[in-house]
């Protein structure tokens, strides 16, 4: 059995400088039915206007993953990192015992479109950590591992038994989705349109399931997909 989370049912906040959709309860959006999913706590779909961003603020005890869909973000943090990450880049922070950072769109003309993802860690109070991974040249039509607990296959090592996979698909390309017993799947369509089994999903839509086995995904348009395999 699949649960479908439609894009237009998400929480929405438009602050002018930031247009944000919340898959799960966040900030002023609260829905007790959508507080997270098996350790996956936040997927915010953010559009940040040129020259705008998040001033310095703190986080603690959260695994924070940012995936840039278009544009760029300038990151500075209390660990001493100062970076500009661009479309196709993944940024990871283990907030752990506490970290402060800021994120701004460095462009004066182009908005930045990104997904900010929070995963609850297994361990609290760990030393904060920062890492990046570029998916800019990732081949279409296959799954690419972005995060895993042990950092296998060149993925980013995080403090949770959560595999995050990414795929880019051209129209007509197909991919299998395999889920082992006692695991939980969350599929998020970042961009485009796909069909999961006989269910149509468009940008911002998501599907969740826990029954083991193989499902099949077909792209109807050029698409980017995130697939979370959770404990």
C-alpha positions as CSV (number, residue, x, y, z in Angstrom):
1,X,0.0,0.0,0.0
2,X,1.3,3.5,-1.0
3,X,0.5,6.8,0.7
4,X,0.6,9.7,-1.7
5,X,1.6,13.3,-0.6
6,X,0.5,15.7,-3.3
7,X,2.5,18.9,-3.9
8,X,-0.6,21.2,-3.4
9,X,-1.4,19.6,-0.1
10,X,1.9,20.6,1.5
11,X,2.3,23.5,3.9
12,X,3.1,26.8,2.1
13,X,4.7,30.1,3.3
14,X,5.5,33.0,1.0
15,X,7.6,35.6,2.7
16,X,8.4,37.6,-0.4
17,X,12.1,36.9,-0.3
18,X,11.4,33.2,0.3
19,X,8.7,31.0,-1.2
20,X,8.7,27.7,0.7
21,X,6.7,24.4,0.6
22,X,6.8,22.1,3.6
23,X,6.3,18.4,3.1
24,X,6.2,17.9,6.9
25,X,5.3,20.2,9.7
26,X,7.7,23.1,10.0
27,X,7.8,26.6,11.5
28,X,4.2,28.0,11.5
29,X,2.9,25.0,9.5
30,X,1.7,22.2,11.8
31,X,-0.2,19.1,10.7
32,X,-0.2,16.2,13.2
33,X,-0.6,13.8,10.3
34,X,2.7,15.0,8.8
35,X,5.3,15.2,11.5
36,X,7.9,13.2,9.6
37,X,8.4,9.7,8.3
38,X,10.7,7.2,10.0
39,X,13.5,9.6,10.8
40,X,12.9,11.9,7.8
41,X,11.8,15.1,9.5
42,X,11.9,17.9,7.0
43,X,11.7,18.3,3.2
44,X,11.5,22.1,2.5
45,X,11.2,23.1,-1.2
46,X,12.6,26.6,-1.1
47,X,12.8,29.4,-3.7
48,X,15.1,32.1,-2.5
49,X,15.0,35.5,-4.2
50,X,18.2,37.2,-5.6
51,X,20.4,38.6,-2.9
52,X,18.2,37.2,-0.1
53,X,18.7,34.3,2.4
54,X,18.8,33.1,5.9
55,X,20.9,35.1,8.4
56,X,23.1,33.5,11.0
57,X,21.1,31.0,13.0
58,X,21.7,27.8,15.0
59,X,20.9,24.1,14.7
60,X,21.5,21.2,17.0
61,X,21.2,17.4,16.8
62,X,20.0,17.1,13.2
63,X,21.5,15.8,10.0
64,X,20.9,18.6,7.4
65,X,21.2,17.9,3.7
66,X,20.8,20.7,1.1
67,X,20.4,19.9,-2.6
68,X,20.6,22.7,-5.1
69,X,18.2,22.4,-8.0
70,X,19.0,25.7,-9.7
71,X,21.0,28.8,-8.9
72,X,23.5,28.9,-6.0
73,X,23.8,29.4,-2.3
74,X,26.6,31.0,-0.3
75,X,27.2,29.1,3.0
76,X,29.1,30.3,6.1
77,X,29.3,28.5,9.4
78,X,30.8,28.5,12.8
79,X,33.1,25.6,11.8
80,X,35.0,28.0,9.5
81,X,33.5,26.9,6.2
82,X,32.7,29.5,3.6
83,X,31.5,28.0,0.3
84,X,29.3,28.7,-2.7
85,X,27.5,25.6,-3.8
86,X,25.7,25.5,-7.1
87,X,23.1,23.5,-9.1
88,X,23.8,19.8,-8.7
89,X,25.7,20.1,-5.5
90,X,24.8,18.5,-2.2
91,X,25.8,20.0,1.1
92,X,25.8,18.1,4.4
93,X,26.0,19.3,8.0
94,X,25.9,17.2,11.1
95,X,24.6,19.9,13.5
96,X,25.4,17.7,16.5
97,X,26.4,19.5,19.6
98,X,25.6,22.8,17.9
99,X,26.5,24.8,14.8
100,X,25.6,28.3,13.5
101,X,25.4,29.2,9.8
102,X,24.0,31.5,7.2
103,X,22.8,30.9,3.7
104,X,22.3,33.5,1.0
105,X,21.6,33.6,-2.7
106,X,24.7,35.3,-4.1
107,X,23.1,36.3,-7.4
108,X,21.6,39.7,-8.0
109,X,19.4,38.4,-10.8
110,X,18.6,34.7,-10.4
111,X,16.5,33.0,-7.8
112,X,17.9,29.8,-6.1
113,X,15.8,26.7,-5.9
114,X,16.8,24.1,-3.3
115,X,15.6,21.3,-1.2
116,X,16.5,21.3,2.5
117,X,16.3,17.9,4.2
118,X,16.5,17.1,7.9
119,X,17.1,13.6,9.1
120,X,17.0,12.8,12.8
121,X,20.4,11.3,13.9
122,X,20.9,8.1,15.9
123,X,23.4,9.8,18.2
124,X,23.0,13.2,20.0
125,X,25.7,15.7,20.8
126,X,28.2,14.5,18.1
127,X,30.9,16.8,16.9
128,X,29.5,19.1,14.1
129,X,30.7,18.1,10.6
130,X,30.5,19.6,7.1
131,X,30.8,17.8,3.7
132,X,29.9,18.3,0.1
133,X,29.2,16.0,-2.9
134,X,28.7,17.1,-6.5
135,X,26.0,15.4,-8.5
136,X,26.3,17.8,-11.4
137,X,27.7,15.2,-13.8
138,X,25.6,12.3,-12.6
139,X,24.5,10.0,-15.4
140,X,20.8,9.9,-16.3
141,X,18.8,6.7,-16.0
142,X,20.4,5.3,-12.9
143,X,20.4,5.7,-9.1
144,X,23.2,7.5,-7.4
145,X,23.8,7.1,-3.6
146,X,24.1,10.5,-1.9
147,X,24.1,9.5,1.8
148,X,24.5,6.3,3.9
149,X,25.3,5.5,7.5
150,X,28.8,4.2,6.6
151,X,29.5,6.4,3.6
152,X,29.7,3.4,1.3
153,X,30.3,3.8,-2.4
154,X,31.6,7.3,-2.1
155,X,28.4,8.6,-0.5
156,X,28.3,11.1,2.4
157,X,28.5,9.4,5.8
158,X,25.6,10.5,8.1
159,X,24.6,9.6,11.6
160,X,21.6,7.5,10.7
161,X,20.7,4.3,8.9
162,X,19.2,6.2,6.0
163,X,20.2,5.9,2.3
164,X,19.3,8.8,0.1
165,X,19.4,8.1,-3.6
166,X,19.1,10.5,-6.5
167,X,18.2,9.9,-10.2
168,X,17.8,12.1,-13.2
169,X,15.5,10.7,-15.9
170,X,14.9,11.6,-19.5
171,X,11.4,11.0,-20.8
172,X,10.6,7.3,-21.2
173,X,13.5,6.2,-19.0
174,X,12.6,3.5,-16.4
175,X,14.1,2.6,-13.0
176,X,13.4,-0.1,-10.5
177,X,12.8,0.7,-6.8
178,X,13.8,-2.1,-4.4
179,X,12.9,-2.1,-0.8
180,X,14.0,-4.7,1.7
181,X,11.9,-6.1,4.5
182,X,11.5,-3.9,7.6
183,X,12.6,-0.8,5.6
184,X,10.5,2.2,4.7
185,X,10.5,4.2,1.4
186,X,9.8,7.8,0.7
187,X,10.1,9.0,-2.9
188,X,10.1,12.7,-3.6
189,X,9.7,14.1,-7.1
190,X,12.0,17.2,-7.1
191,X,11.2,18.2,-10.7
192,X,9.4,16.8,-13.7
193,X,6.7,14.1,-13.9
194,X,6.9,10.3,-13.4
195,X,4.6,7.3,-13.1
196,X,5.2,5.0,-10.1
197,X,3.4,1.7,-10.9
198,X,0.1,3.2,-12.2
199,X,0.3,6.4,-10.0
200,X,1.2,9.7,-11.7
201,X,3.4,12.0,-9.7
202,X,4.6,15.5,-10.5
203,X,7.1,18.0,-9.1
204,X,6.7,18.3,-5.4
205,X,4.6,15.1,-5.1
206,X,5.8,12.2,-2.9
207,X,4.9,8.5,-2.3
208,X,5.6,6.4,0.8
209,X,5.4,2.7,1.3
210,X,6.8,-0.1,3.6
211,X,5.9,-3.3,1.7
212,X,9.1,-5.0,0.5
213,X,9.8,-5.8,-3.1
214,X,10.2,-4.0,-6.4
215,X,8.3,-1.2,-7.8
216,X,8.8,0.5,-11.2
217,X,9.3,4.2,-12.0
218,X,8.9,5.7,-15.5
219,X,9.7,9.3,-16.5
220,X,7.0,11.2,-18.4
221,X,9.1,14.4,-18.5
222,X,12.7,15.2,-17.7
223,X,12.8,14.6,-14.0
224,X,14.9,14.6,-10.8
225,X,13.9,12.1,-8.1
226,X,15.0,11.6,-4.5
227,X,14.5,8.2,-2.9
228,X,14.9,7.7,0.8
229,X,15.4,4.1,2.1
230,X,14.8,4.4,5.9
231,X,15.1,2.1,8.9
